[in-house]
Amino acid sequence: MDRNTDMIDVPVYNRDGKEIETLHVDEGVLGGEIRYPLLKQAIVMYHANKHVGTAATKSRGMVAGSTKKLFRQKGTGNARVGNSRTGKRVGGGVTFAKVARDFGKDMPKKQRRLARDSAVLAKLRSGNVVVVDELNFAAPRTRDFAGILNNLKIERSCLVTVPVHDENLHKSVRNIPKVVVMPVAELNAGDICNRQKMLFTKEAFLTLINREQD
């Protein structure tokens, strides 16, 4: 990888929205470039894995009824028929019945990480990453968290990234529309691109950019 990449200055704010320091981030730790084809592949996988293929109908082998032919083939004057479970009769099965499907897709682990890094780098370059010094709550307080978002001028959908799961923070966030909290280890390109802004705690952001490179 070419390490002669640009640096990005990322300001760190406190909960009141005051800038308190600046982090200097080498784009090289995030791949140095935005890999758009890989990013698209990861987003397609993200949406495919959310597609629940539960649609199903009963075939003639799944409905109740005798398998005996309704009447003999010849000599009745009627058209020939099979058993009562055929798709042509009321109460019979469906012809070419639908079955539950798995629409899921997969990507190698390394590709998923590169796509995630490309998504974060795209957010950084567009100025949609905000870093706050901490988001510690002694108890769940939705109003307090909403005030922090207002201080940081985050008005649209936001992905809040923390070092590890925090129950008080999770409960403070869950009633705010279009805001989701996620540990840094669970970040993926789909969730990142699905939100307008990313709000990192300083610890979570440093965990992401200082991790050992594979």
Backbone as a printed PyTorch tensor [residue, N CA C, xyz], in Angstrom:
tensor([[[  0.8430,  -1.1990,   0.0000],
         [  0.0000,   0.0000,   0.0000],
         [  0.8770,   1.2480,   0.0000]],

        [[  0.5040,   2.1920,  -0.7750],
         [  1.2360,   3.4590,  -0.8270],
         [  0.9070,   4.2950,   0.4020]],

        [[  1.9420,   4.5710,   1.2030],
         [  1.7240,   5.3370,   2.4350],
         [  1.8750,   6.8410,   2.2160]],

        [[  2.2190,   7.2640,   1.0040],
         [  2.3410,   8.6920,   0.7380],
         [  0.9580,   9.2740,   0.4700]],

        [[  0.1730,   9.2930,   1.5010],
         [ -1.2080,   9.7420,   1.3740],
         [ -1.4130,  11.0290,   2.1460]],

        [[ -2.5510,  11.6240,   1.9490],
         [ -2.8530,  12.9040,   2.5730],
         [ -3.2680,  12.7230,   4.0230]],

        [[ -3.1640,  13.8170,   4.7620],
         [ -3.6220,  13.8480,   6.1500],
         [ -4.9470,  14.6030,   6.2210]],

        [[ -5.7960,  14.1640,   7.1180],
         [ -7.0740,  14.8250,   7.3550],
         [ -7.1050,  15.2930,   8.8010]],

        [[ -7.4430,  16.5570,   9.0020],
         [ -7.5790,  17.0980,  10.3540],
         [ -9.0170,  16.9170,  10.8100]],

        [[ -9.1670,  16.2180,  11.9360],
         [-10.5010,  15.9310,  12.4730],
         [-10.6310,  16.6090,  13.8380]],

        [[-11.4670,  17.6240,  13.9620],
         [-11.6390,  18.2800,  15.2680],
         [-12.3840,  17.3870,  16.2530]],

        [[-12.0280,  17.5330,  17.5220],
         [-12.7110,  16.8120,  18.5980],
         [-13.4750,  17.8350,  19.4360]],

        [[-14.7570,  17.5510,  19.6850],
         [-15.6100,  18.4710,  20.4220],
         [-15.9770,  17.8870,  21.7790]],

        [[-16.3370,  18.7820,  22.6940],
         [-16.9290,  18.2900,  23.9360],
         [-18.4480,  18.2450,  23.7630]],

        [[-19.1450,  17.8570,  24.8110],
         [-20.5970,  17.6750,  24.7130],
         [-21.3340,  18.9940,  24.4790]],

        [[-20.6630,  20.1060,  24.7590],
         [-21.2810,  21.4230,  24.5390],
         [-21.0450,  21.9430,  23.1250]],

        [[-20.3180,  21.1710,  22.2930],
         [-20.0560,  21.5940,  20.9250],
         [-18.8420,  22.4780,  20.7680]],

        [[-17.9990,  22.5670,  21.8100],
         [-16.7860,  23.3790,  21.7520],
         [-15.6130,  22.5210,  21.2750]],

        [[-14.8510,  23.0170,  20.3140],
         [-13.6810,  22.2740,  19.8370],
         [-12.5800,  22.3150,  20.8860]],

        [[-12.0650,  21.1380,  21.2440],
         [-11.0670,  21.0730,  22.3080],
         [ -9.7070,  20.5790,  21.8240]],

        [[ -9.6730,  19.8760,  20.6960],
         [ -8.4000,  19.4230,  20.1300],
         [ -8.6150,  18.9880,  18.6840]],

        [[ -7.5200,  18.6260,  18.0230],
         [ -7.6020,  18.1770,  16.6300],
         [ -6.7960,  16.8860,  16.4710]],

        [[ -7.3870,  15.9140,  15.8050],
         [ -6.7010,  14.6640,  15.4920],
         [ -6.2370,  14.7120,  14.0450]],

        [[ -5.0140,  14.2460,  13.7950],
         [ -4.4610,  14.2100,  12.4470],
         [ -4.4920,  12.7610,  11.9610]],

        [[ -5.2670,  12.5210,  10.9300],
         [ -5.5020,  11.1540,  10.4560],
         [ -4.8570,  10.9580,   9.0980]],

        [[ -4.0050,   9.9510,   9.0010],
         [ -3.4050,   9.5780,   7.7230],
         [ -4.4170,   8.7370,   6.9460]],

        [[ -4.7630,   9.1780,   5.7390],
         [ -5.7240,   8.4230,   4.9350],
         [ -5.2490,   7.0020,   4.6570]],

        [[ -3.9430,   6.7880,   4.7640],
         [ -3.3980,   5.4620,   4.4910],
         [ -3.9260,   4.3830,   5.4210]],

        [[ -4.2760,   4.7460,   6.6680],
         [ -4.7810,   3.7330,   7.5960],
         [ -6.1880,   3.2890,   7.2220]],

        [[ -6.8140,   4.0480,   6.3290],
         [ -8.1440,   3.6880,   5.8350],
         [ -8.0880,   3.2820,   4.3590]],

        [[ -6.9180,   2.8620,   3.9370],
         [ -6.7660,   2.3750,   2.5720],
         [ -6.2320,   3.3940,   1.5970]],

        [[ -6.2870,   4.6860,   1.9490],
         [ -5.7390,   5.7140,   1.0880],
         [ -6.5950,   6.1140,  -0.0840]],

        [[ -7.6210,   5.3410,  -0.3960],
         [ -8.5030,   5.6520,  -1.5160],
         [ -9.8700,   5.0370,  -1.2550]],

        [[-10.8670,   5.5680,  -1.9590],
         [-12.2270,   5.0260,  -1.8300],
         [-12.4250,   4.0020,  -2.9370]],

        [[-12.6000,   2.7770,  -2.5750],
         [-12.7700,   1.6890,  -3.5450],
         [-14.2660,   1.5550,  -3.8730]],

        [[-14.6960,   2.2900,  -4.8700],
         [-16.1280,   2.3540,  -5.1770],
         [-16.7310,   1.0120,  -5.6040]],

        [[-16.0690,   0.2200,  -6.4550],
         [-16.6640,  -1.0850,  -6.8100],
         [-16.8620,  -1.9970,  -5.5930]],

        [[-15.8590,  -1.9950,  -4.6970],
         [-15.9600,  -2.8230,  -3.4980],
         [-17.0360,  -2.2890,  -2.5620]],

        [[-17.1410,  -0.9640,  -2.5100],
         [-18.1560,  -0.3380,  -1.6660],
         [-19.5570,  -0.6870,  -2.1710]],

        [[-19.7370,  -0.6490,  -3.4840],
         [-21.0350,  -1.0150,  -4.0540],
         [-21.3670,  -2.4710,  -3.7530]],

        [[-20.3880,  -3.3510,  -3.8770],
         [-20.6100,  -4.7690,  -3.5970],
         [-21.0480,  -4.9760,  -2.1540]],

        [[-20.4290,  -4.2410,  -1.2280],
         [-20.7800,  -4.3700,   0.1860],
         [-22.1860,  -3.8490,   0.4600]],

        [[-22.5830,  -2.7790,  -0.2110],
         [-23.9190,  -2.2210,  -0.0070],
         [-24.9820,  -3.1620,  -0.5680]],

        [[-24.7030,  -3.7580,  -1.7370],
         [-25.6370,  -4.7490,  -2.3020],
         [-25.7970,  -5.9220,  -1.3420]],

        [[-24.6870,  -6.3810,  -0.7530],
         [-24.7500,  -7.4700,   0.2170],
         [-25.5620,  -7.0690,   1.4410]],

        [[-25.3630,  -5.8300,   1.8990],
         [-26.0840,  -5.3300,   3.0750],
         [-27.5930,  -5.3840,   2.8500]],

        [[-28.0520,  -4.8950,   1.7010],
         [-29.4920,  -4.8950,   1.4210],
         [-30.0130,  -6.3040,   1.1560]],

        [[-29.2050,  -7.1220,   0.4940],
         [-29.6370,  -8.5010,   0.2240],
         [-29.8190,  -9.2840,   1.5200]],

        [[-28.9460,  -9.0520,   2.4880],
         [-29.0330,  -9.7890,   3.7510],
         [-30.1880,  -9.3210,   4.6200]],

        [[-30.7660,  -8.1720,   4.2870],
         [-31.9590,  -7.7120,   4.9910],
         [-33.2430,  -8.1740,   4.3000]],

        [[-33.1030,  -8.7800,   3.1270],
         [-34.2580,  -9.2720,   2.3760],
         [-34.7180, -10.5950,   2.9790]],

        [[-35.8880, -10.5990,   3.5580],
         [-36.4090, -11.8070,   4.2220],
         [-37.2540, -12.5800,   3.2170]],

        [[-36.7460, -13.7160,   2.7650],
         [-37.4610, -14.5030,   1.7570],
         [-38.3710, -15.5270,   2.3820]],

        [[-39.4640, -15.0710,   2.9860],
         [-40.3710, -15.9920,   3.6860],
         [-41.6290, -16.3140,   2.8890]],

        [[-41.7950, -15.7300,   1.6950],
         [-42.9820, -16.0030,   0.8940],
         [-43.0290, -17.4750,   0.5140]],

        [[-44.1610, -18.1290,   0.7590],
         [-44.2860, -19.5580,   0.4550],
         [-45.7500, -19.9070,   0.2520]],

        [[-46.0200, -20.8210,  -0.6600],
         [-47.3730, -21.3450,  -0.8770],
         [-47.2980, -22.8680,  -0.8810]],

        [[-48.4360, -23.5140,  -0.6940],
         [-48.4700, -24.9680,  -0.6080],
         [-48.5970, -25.6030,  -1.9930]],

        [[-47.7590, -26.5640,  -2.2420],
         [-47.8570, -27.3260,  -3.4800],
         [-48.8730, -28.4560,  -3.3000]],

        [[-49.1520, -29.1990,  -4.3620],
         [-50.1300, -30.2800,  -4.2870],
         [-49.6960, -31.3670,  -3.3090]],

        [[-48.3860, -31.4590,  -3.0560],
         [-47.9030, -32.4550,  -2.1060],
         [-48.0370, -32.0230,  -0.6630]],

        [[-48.4450, -30.7560,  -0.4240],
         [-48.5090, -30.2320,   0.9430],
         [-49.9340, -30.0250,   1.4460]],

        [[-50.9300, -30.1100,   0.5610],
         [-52.3120, -29.9090,   0.9970],
         [-52.9460, -31.2510,   1.3650]],

        [[-54.0090, -31.1550,   2.1800],
         [-54.7020, -32.3760,   2.6170],
         [-55.5870, -32.9010,   1.4940]],

        [[-55.7470, -34.1950,   1.4350],
         [-56.6130, -34.7940,   0.4110],
         [-56.0640, -36.1200,  -0.0670]],

        [[-56.9480, -36.9050,  -0.6630],
         [-56.5660, -38.2270,  -1.1450],
         [-55.7060, -38.1180,  -2.3890]],

        [[-54.8670, -39.0940,  -2.5850],
         [-54.0620, -39.1760,  -3.8070],
         [-54.7380, -40.0600,  -4.8580]],

        [[-55.9320, -40.5060,  -4.5630],
         [-56.6410, -41.3920,  -5.4850],
         [-57.2520, -40.5800,  -6.6300]],

        [[-57.1800, -41.1340,  -7.8150],
         [-57.7990, -40.5140,  -8.9890],
         [-59.3050, -40.4250,  -8.7620]],

        [[-59.9140, -39.2710,  -9.0880],
         [-61.3240, -39.0320,  -8.7440],
         [-62.2770, -40.0070,  -9.4440]],

        [[-62.0300, -40.2930, -10.6740],
         [-62.8040, -41.3280, -11.3740],
         [-61.9700, -41.8620, -12.5260]],

        [[-62.4210, -42.9750, -13.0710],
         [-61.6130, -43.6620, -14.0550],
         [-61.3600, -42.8000, -15.2890]],

        [[-60.3270, -43.1710, -16.0070],
         [-59.8620, -42.3570, -17.1250],
         [-60.8810, -42.2890, -18.2660]],

        [[-61.5320, -43.4170, -18.5800],
         [-62.3960, -43.4610, -19.7520],
         [-63.7940, -43.9460, -19.3950]],

        [[-64.7330, -43.6270, -20.2460],
         [-66.0700, -44.1760, -20.1250],
         [-67.0600, -43.3430, -19.3350]],

        [[-66.6550, -42.2050, -18.7550],
         [-67.5800, -41.4080, -17.9450],
         [-68.1640, -40.2440, -18.7430]],

        [[-67.5670, -39.9030, -19.8530],
         [-68.0120, -38.7470, -20.6230],
         [-67.4120, -37.4310, -20.1390]],

        [[-66.6910, -37.4690, -19.0480],
         [-66.0470, -36.2700, -18.5030],
         [-64.5900, -36.1820, -18.9590]],

        [[-64.0430, -35.0020, -18.8020],
         [-62.6180, -34.8450, -19.0790],
         [-61.8150, -35.6300, -18.0480]],

        [[-60.6770, -36.0970, -18.4710],
         [-59.8460, -36.8610, -17.5400],
         [-59.3300, -35.9520, -16.4220]],

        [[-59.2570, -36.4750, -15.2190],
         [-58.7820, -35.7060, -14.0530],
         [-57.8510, -36.5650, -13.2220]],

        [[-57.1010, -35.8870, -12.3790],
         [-56.2490, -36.5910, -11.4390],
         [-56.8880, -36.6120, -10.0650]],

        [[-56.1080, -36.3990,  -9.0210],
         [-56.6610, -36.4110,  -7.6610],
         [-57.1520, -35.0150,  -7.2620]],

        [[-57.7180, -34.9350,  -6.0810],
         [-58.3500, -33.6790,  -5.6390],
         [-57.3350, -32.6090,  -5.2390]],

        [[-56.0650, -32.9700,  -5.1660],
         [-55.0590, -32.0040,  -4.7200],
         [-54.4050, -31.2480,  -5.8740]],

        [[-54.8550, -31.4940,  -7.0700],
         [-54.2810, -30.7980,  -8.2140],
         [-54.5630, -29.3000,  -8.1460]],

        [[-53.7060, -28.5200,  -8.7660],
         [-53.8530, -27.0700,  -8.7360],
         [-55.0500, -26.5620,  -9.5080]],

        [[-55.7280, -27.4230, -10.2670],
         [-56.8930, -26.9970, -11.0360],
         [-58.1780, -27.0190, -10.2200]],

        [[-58.1460, -27.5940,  -9.0250],
         [-59.3670, -27.7570,  -8.2400],
         [-59.3420, -26.8700,  -6.9970]],

        [[-60.5150, -26.4260,  -6.5410],
         [-60.6230, -25.6280,  -5.3170],
         [-60.1020, -26.4490,  -4.1440]],

        [[-59.2630, -25.8580,  -3.3500],
         [-58.6840, -26.5610,  -2.2110],
         [-57.4240, -27.3290,  -2.5540]],

        [[-57.0610, -27.3190,  -3.8360],
         [-55.8450, -28.0170,  -4.2300],
         [-54.6090, -27.1690,  -4.0060]],

        [[-53.4740, -27.7420,  -4.3410],
         [-52.2210, -27.0200,  -4.1650],
         [-51.9930, -26.0110,  -5.2760]],

        [[-50.9630, -25.1920,  -5.1090],
         [-50.6090, -24.1750,  -6.0950],
         [-49.6090, -24.7630,  -7.0880]],

        [[-49.8620, -24.5420,  -8.3660],
         [-48.9180, -24.9900,  -9.3820],
         [-47.6510, -24.1390,  -9.3260]],

        [[-46.5160, -24.7800,  -9.3720],
         [-45.2230, -24.0850,  -9.2370],
         [-45.2170, -23.2370,  -7.9630]],

        [[-45.4650, -23.8770,  -6.8390],
         [-45.5990, -23.1820,  -5.5540],
         [-44.3000, -22.4630,  -5.1670]],

        [[-44.4690, -21.3200,  -4.5360],
         [-43.3210, -20.5760,  -4.0190],
         [-42.7540, -21.2810,  -2.7960]],

        [[-41.4590, -21.2220,  -2.6370],
         [-40.8070, -21.7710,  -1.4500],
         [-39.9590, -20.6770,  -0.8160]],

        [[-39.7170, -20.7890,   0.4920],
         [-38.8950, -19.7990,   1.2010],
         [-37.4980, -19.7720,   0.5890]],

        [[-36.9710, -18.5500,   0.3810],
         [-35.6630, -18.3860,  -0.2490],
         [-34.7030, -17.6350,   0.6570]],

        [[-33.4420, -17.9280,   0.4920],
         [-32.3880, -17.1840,   1.1760],
         [-31.7230, -16.2710,   0.1550]],

        [[-31.9310, -14.9530,   0.3050],
         [-31.3640, -13.9780,  -0.6300],
         [-29.9840, -13.4990,  -0.1790]],

        [[-29.4660, -14.0570,   0.9050],
         [-28.2250, -13.5830,   1.4990],
         [-27.0230, -13.6940,   0.5800]],

        [[-26.0990, -12.7450,   0.7190],
         [-24.8300, -12.7440,   0.0020],
         [-23.6950, -12.6830,   1.0200]],

        [[-22.5010, -12.9520,   0.5560],
         [-21.3500, -12.9300,   1.4540],
         [-20.1570, -12.3290,   0.7340]],

        [[-19.2150, -11.8380,   1.5220],
         [-17.9560, -11.3070,   1.0070],
         [-16.8370, -11.7900,   1.9140]],

        [[-15.6420, -11.9690,   1.3810],
         [-14.5020, -12.3080,   2.2440],
         [-14.2840, -11.2340,   3.3100]],

        [[-13.7810, -11.6500,   4.4410],
         [-13.5940, -10.7400,   5.5740],
         [-12.7230,  -9.5400,   5.2150]],

        [[-11.6560,  -9.7740,   4.4640],
         [-10.7610,  -8.6810,   4.1040],
         [-11.4730,  -7.6630,   3.2200]],

        [[-12.3120,  -8.1460,   2.2940],
         [-13.0490,  -7.2250,   1.4330],
         [-14.0580,  -6.4130,   2.2380]],

        [[-14.7030,  -7.0420,   3.2090],
         [-15.6560,  -6.3060,   4.0500],
         [-14.9510,  -5.1930,   4.8190]],

        [[-13.7480,  -5.4770,   5.3090],
         [-12.9960,  -4.4550,   6.0420],
         [-12.5730,  -3.3050,   5.1270]],

        [[-12.1240,  -3.6480,   3.9290],
         [-11.7290,  -2.5980,   2.9860],
         [-12.9260,  -1.7340,   2.5970]],

        [[-14.0860,  -2.3670,   2.4190],
         [-15.2930,  -1.6070,   2.0960],
         [-15.6830,  -0.6990,   3.2500]],

        [[-15.5760,  -1.2110,   4.4740],
         [-15.8740,  -0.3840,   5.6560],
         [-14.9330,   0.8100,   5.7290]],

        [[-13.6340,   0.5800,   5.4990],
         [-12.6620,   1.6720,   5.5450],
         [-12.9440,   2.7040,   4.4490]],

        [[-13.3380,   2.2270,   3.2710],
         [-13.6750,   3.1520,   2.1850],
         [-14.8770,   4.0060,   2.5600]],

        [[-15.8600,   3.3930,   3.2240],
         [-17.0530,   4.1360,   3.6360],
         [-16.6990,   5.2080,   4.6660]],

        [[-15.8460,   4.8560,   5.6330],
         [-15.4280,   5.8370,   6.6470],
         [-14.6230,   6.9550,   6.0000]],

        [[-13.7240,   6.5910,   5.0810],
         [-12.9090,   7.6050,   4.4010],
         [-13.7870,   8.5570,   3.5900]],

        [[-14.8140,   8.0090,   2.9390],
         [-15.7350,   8.8660,   2.1800],
         [-16.4460,   9.8530,   3.1010]],

        [[-16.8470,   9.3850,   4.2810],
         [-17.4910,  10.2810,   5.2440],
         [-16.5190,  11.3590,   5.7300]],

        [[-15.2710,  10.9740,   5.9660],
         [-14.2690,  11.9390,   6.4220],
         [-14.0370,  13.0200,   5.3640]],

        [[-13.8800,  12.5880,   4.1190],
         [-13.6020,  13.5520,   3.0460],
         [-14.7690,  14.5070,   2.8120]],

        [[-15.9820,  14.0360,   3.0780],
         [-17.1550,  14.8910,   2.8590],
         [-17.5260,  15.6940,   4.0980]],

        [[-16.7400,  15.5600,   5.1750],
         [-17.0000,  16.3270,   6.3880],
         [-18.1850,  15.8280,   7.1980]],

        [[-18.5170,  14.5620,   7.0360],
         [-19.6720,  14.0080,   7.7450],
         [-19.2910,  13.1250,   8.9220]],

        [[-18.0730,  13.2910,   9.4260],
         [-17.6360,  12.5990,  10.6380],
         [-17.4630,  13.6320,  11.7440]],

        [[-18.0830,  13.3690,  12.8920],
         [-17.9690,  14.2390,  14.0630],
         [-17.4120,  13.3990,  15.2110]],

        [[-16.4160,  13.9310,  15.9040],
         [-15.8080,  13.2140,  17.0350],
         [-16.0730,  14.0050,  18.3050]],

        [[-16.5920,  13.3140,  19.3200],
         [-16.8690,  13.9360,  20.6220],
         [-15.9880,  13.2650,  21.6560]],

        [[-15.5910,  14.0120,  22.6900],
         [-14.6330,  13.4540,  23.6430],
         [-15.1880,  12.2620,  24.4120]],

        [[-16.4680,  12.2850,  24.7840],
         [-17.0670,  11.1490,  25.4950],
         [-18.5860,  11.2480,  25.4460]],

        [[-19.2200,  10.0990,  25.6620],
         [-20.6870,  10.0340,  25.7100],
         [-21.1100,   9.1350,  26.8700]],

        [[-20.6440,   9.4870,  28.0490],
         [-20.9510,   8.6830,  29.2270],
         [-22.2240,   9.1950,  29.9040]],

        [[-23.1170,   8.2750,  30.2340],
         [-24.3650,   8.6130,  30.9060],
         [-24.5020,   7.7560,  32.1600]],

        [[-24.7830,   8.4120,  33.2880],
         [-24.9980,   7.6700,  34.5340],
         [-26.3140,   6.9060,  34.4940]],

        [[-27.2530,   7.4070,  33.7060],
         [-28.5650,   6.7690,  33.5370],
         [-29.0870,   7.1640,  32.1600]],

        [[-30.0320,   6.3960,  31.6120],
         [-30.5830,   6.7500,  30.2960],
         [-31.2470,   8.1220,  30.3130]],

        [[-30.8260,   9.0090,  29.3820],
         [-31.3910,  10.3550,  29.3100],
         [-31.4970,  10.7630,  27.8460]],

        [[-32.6420,  10.4840,  27.2350],
         [-32.8420,  10.8140,  25.8250],
         [-32.7330,  12.3170,  25.5950]],

        [[-33.2880,  13.1120,  26.5020],
         [-33.2460,  14.5580,  26.3460],
         [-31.8120,  15.0730,  26.3440]],

        [[-30.9690,  14.5230,  27.2270],
         [-29.5740,  14.9580,  27.2770],
         [-28.8470,  14.6060,  25.9840]],

        [[-29.0980,  13.4030,  25.4470],
         [-28.4170,  13.0200,  24.2100],
         [-28.9010,  13.8700,  23.0380]],

        [[-30.1950,  14.1550,  23.0010],
         [-30.7250,  15.0280,  21.9410],
         [-30.0750,  16.4020,  22.0200]],

        [[-29.8100,  16.8830,  23.2410],
         [-29.1290,  18.1660,  23.4100],
         [-27.7080,  18.1300,  22.8780]],

        [[-27.0200,  16.9960,  23.0540],
         [-25.6600,  16.8560,  22.5340],
         [-25.6700,  16.9110,  21.0020]],

        [[-26.6340,  16.2070,  20.3900],
         [-26.7470,  16.2530,  18.9290],
         [-26.9810,  17.6830,  18.4480]],

        [[-27.8130,  18.4000,  19.1680],
         [-28.0890,  19.7870,  18.7990],
         [-26.8360,  20.6530,  18.9400]],

        [[-26.0690,  20.4440,  20.0140],
         [-24.8270,  21.2070,  20.2160],
         [-23.8040,  20.9240,  19.1150]],

        [[-23.8040,  19.6810,  18.6220],
         [-22.8530,  19.2880,  17.5870],
         [-23.3810,  19.5630,  16.1820]],

        [[-24.5900,  20.1620,  16.1150],
         [-25.2150,  20.5230,  14.8350],
         [-25.4540,  19.2990,  13.9430]],

        [[-25.8760,  18.2120,  14.5740],
         [-26.2520,  17.0010,  13.8360],
         [-27.7700,  16.9600,  13.7740]],

        [[-28.3140,  17.2120,  12.5960],
         [-29.7580,  17.3350,  12.4460],
         [-30.3820,  16.1680,  11.6930]],

        [[-29.5990,  15.4160,  10.9510],
         [-30.1510,  14.3330,  10.1470],
         [-29.7790,  12.9820,  10.7400]],

        [[-29.9620,  11.9310,   9.9380],
         [-29.6830,  10.5800,  10.4210],
         [-28.2160,  10.4560,  10.8230]],

        [[-27.9710,   9.6610,  11.8450],
         [-26.6290,   9.5980,  12.4360],
         [-26.3350,   8.1890,  12.9390]],

        [[-25.1040,   7.7310,  12.6910],
         [-24.6120,   6.4700,  13.2370],
         [-23.6450,   6.7960,  14.3590]],

        [[-24.0190,   6.4650,  15.5870],
         [-23.1920,   6.7480,  16.7640],
         [-22.2860,   5.5460,  17.0110]],

        [[-20.9840,   5.7800,  17.0280],
         [-20.0230,   4.6800,  17.1700],
         [-19.2890,   4.8090,  18.4920]],

        [[-19.3070,   3.7240,  19.2780],
         [-18.7070,   3.7010,  20.6120],
         [-17.7300,   2.5290,  20.6970]],

        [[-16.8200,   2.5380,  21.6930],
         [-15.8430,   1.4310,  21.7930],
         [-16.5150,   0.0830,  22.0390]],

        [[-17.4350,   0.0270,  22.9950],
         [-18.1590,  -1.1990,  23.3260],
         [-19.6150,  -0.8360,  23.6190]],

        [[-20.4530,  -1.8490,  23.6880],
         [-21.8750,  -1.6010,  23.9470],
         [-22.0530,  -0.9200,  25.3050]],

        [[-22.8540,   0.1390,  25.3280],
         [-23.1630,   0.8890,  26.5420],
         [-24.6790,   0.9290,  26.6790]],

        [[-25.2010,   0.2630,  27.6860],
         [-26.6500,   0.1260,  27.8350],
         [-27.3250,   1.4670,  28.0780]],

        [[-26.7290,   2.3210,  28.8970],
         [-27.3320,   3.6270,  29.1650],
         [-27.3780,   4.4910,  27.9080]],

        [[-26.2990,   4.4450,  27.1250],
         [-26.2800,   5.2080,  25.8740],
         [-27.2950,   4.6250,  24.8860]],

        [[-27.3500,   3.3100,  24.8100],
         [-28.2970,   2.6610,  23.8930],
         [-29.7380,   3.0820,  24.2100]],

        [[-30.0850,   3.0930,  25.4770],
         [-31.4440,   3.4780,  25.8670],
         [-31.6840,   4.9740,  25.6630]],

        [[-30.6200,   5.7660,  25.7180],
         [-30.7650,   7.2070,  25.4850],
         [-30.9900,   7.5160,  24.0140]],

        [[-30.5300,   6.6210,  23.1460],
         [-30.5750,   6.8620,  21.7070],
         [-31.8130,   6.2660,  21.0540]],

        [[-32.3170,   5.1540,  21.5720],
         [-33.2740,   4.3390,  20.8190],
         [-34.6010,   5.0380,  20.4900]],

        [[-34.9610,   6.0800,  21.2210],
         [-36.2150,   6.7780,  20.9310],
         [-36.0350,   7.9900,  20.0130]],

        [[-34.8180,   8.1920,  19.5150],
         [-34.5680,   9.3040,  18.6060],
         [-34.6000,   8.7710,  17.1730]],

        [[-35.4910,   9.2650,  16.3300],
         [-35.6100,   8.7330,  14.9660],
         [-34.3080,   8.8640,  14.1710]],

        [[-34.0040,   7.8340,  13.3900],
         [-32.8840,   7.8160,  12.4430],
         [-31.5140,   7.9060,  13.1150]],

        [[-31.4520,   7.5950,  14.4010],
         [-30.1670,   7.5670,  15.0970],
         [-29.9430,   6.1550,  15.6340]],

        [[-28.7830,   5.5870,  15.3270],
         [-28.4530,   4.2170,  15.7270],
         [-27.0980,   4.2330,  16.4070]],

        [[-26.9500,   3.4350,  17.4660],
         [-25.6600,   3.3220,  18.1530],
         [-25.0720,   1.9470,  17.8680]],

        [[-23.7430,   1.8910,  17.6560],
         [-23.1030,   0.6380,  17.2510],
         [-21.6680,   0.5990,  17.7740]],

        [[-21.2280,  -0.5280,  18.3390],
         [-19.8130,  -0.6590,  18.7290],
         [-18.9120,  -0.6250,  17.4970]],

        [[-17.6970,  -0.1450,  17.6550],
         [-16.7870,   0.0190,  16.5310],
         [-16.4890,  -1.3200,  15.8620]],

        [[-16.4890,  -2.4130,  16.6220],
         [-16.1890,  -3.7260,  16.0520],
         [-17.2750,  -4.2070,  15.0970]],

        [[-18.4750,  -3.6270,  15.1790],
         [-19.5860,  -4.0590,  14.3290],
         [-19.8140,  -3.1440,  13.1290]],

        [[-18.9690,  -2.1510,  12.9470],
         [-19.1380,  -1.2290,  11.8220],
         [-19.0790,  -1.9750,  10.4950]],

        [[-19.9240,  -1.5830,   9.5730],
         [-19.9110,  -2.1620,   8.2340],
         [-20.3060,  -1.0780,   7.2300]],

        [[-19.9380,  -1.3070,   5.9740],
         [-20.1560,  -0.3030,   4.9390],
         [-21.6300,   0.0250,   4.7490]],

        [[-22.4990,  -0.9720,   4.8720],
         [-23.9240,  -0.7420,   4.6760],
         [-24.5070,   0.2340,   5.6750]],

        [[-24.2430,   0.0060,   6.9650],
         [-24.7750,   0.8960,   7.9970],
         [-24.1580,   2.2860,   7.9120]],

        [[-22.8820,   2.3510,   7.5490],
         [-22.2160,   3.6560,   7.4350],
         [-22.8440,   4.4800,   6.3130]],

        [[-23.0380,   3.8550,   5.1530],
         [-23.5950,   4.5830,   4.0020],
         [-25.0780,   4.8570,   4.1580]],

        [[-25.7230,   4.1470,   5.0610],
         [-27.1620,   4.3210,   5.2540],
         [-27.4930,   5.5150,   6.1390]],

        [[-26.4660,   6.1660,   6.7050],
         [-26.6720,   7.3150,   7.5890],
         [-25.9540,   8.5350,   7.0450]],

        [[-26.5280,   9.6990,   7.3050],
         [-25.9460,  10.9420,   6.8080],
         [-24.6560,  11.2920,   7.5360]],

        [[-24.6390,  11.1220,   8.8570],
         [-23.4870,  11.5120,   9.6700],
         [-22.9750,  10.3190,  10.4680]],

        [[-21.7080,  10.4040,  10.8680],
         [-21.1220,   9.4610,  11.8220],
         [-20.6450,  10.2540,  13.0370]],

        [[-21.0820,   9.8320,  14.2060],
         [-20.6370,  10.4450,  15.4550],
         [-19.8140,   9.4240,  16.2220]],

        [[-18.5100,   9.6760,  16.3270],
         [-17.5940,   8.8080,  17.0640],
         [-17.3160,   9.4050,  18.4420]],

        [[-17.1530,   8.5460,  19.4350],
         [-16.4380,   9.0090,  20.6210],
         [-14.9550,   8.9880,  20.2590]],

        [[-14.1730,   9.7980,  20.9470],
         [-12.7440,   9.8510,  20.6410],
         [-12.1000,   8.4810,  20.7890]],

        [[-12.4800,   7.7490,  21.8300],
         [-11.8970,   6.4260,  22.0580],
         [-12.2300,   5.4820,  20.9120]],

        [[-13.4820,   5.5080,  20.4380],
         [-13.8840,   4.6300,  19.3430],
         [-13.1470,   4.9930,  18.0580]],

        [[-12.9880,   6.2930,  17.8020],
         [-12.3080,   6.7300,  16.5840],
         [-10.8460,   6.3070,  16.5940]],

        [[-10.1810,   6.4710,  17.7430],
         [ -8.7820,   6.0540,  17.8470],
         [ -8.6430,   4.5490,  17.7350]],

        [[ -9.6210,   3.8090,  18.2610],
         [ -9.6060,   2.3490,  18.1200],
         [ -9.6460,   1.9460,  16.6570]],

        [[-10.4600,   2.6580,  15.8720],
         [-10.5830,   2.3380,  14.4420],
         [ -9.3130,   2.6520,  13.6760]],

        [[ -8.7410,   3.8320,  13.8830],
         [ -7.6090,   4.2440,  13.0490],
         [ -6.2610,   3.7240,  13.5550]],

        [[ -6.2040,   3.2710,  14.8050],
         [ -4.9340,   2.7870,  15.3630],
         [ -4.8440,   1.2730,  15.4390]],

        [[ -5.8580,   0.5850,  14.9020],
         [ -5.8490,  -0.8680,  14.9800],
         [ -4.6800,  -1.4060,  14.1640]],

        [[ -4.2740,  -2.6210,  14.4720],
         [ -3.2080,  -3.2420,  13.7030],
         [ -3.6880,  -3.5440,  12.2980]],

        [[ -2.8770,  -3.2560,  11.3190],
         [ -3.2310,  -3.5030,   9.9300],
         [ -2.9970,  -4.9720,   9.5780]],

        [[ -4.0000,  -5.5660,   8.8960],
         [ -3.8720,  -6.9740,   8.4930],
         [ -2.9620,  -7.0880,   7.2650]]])
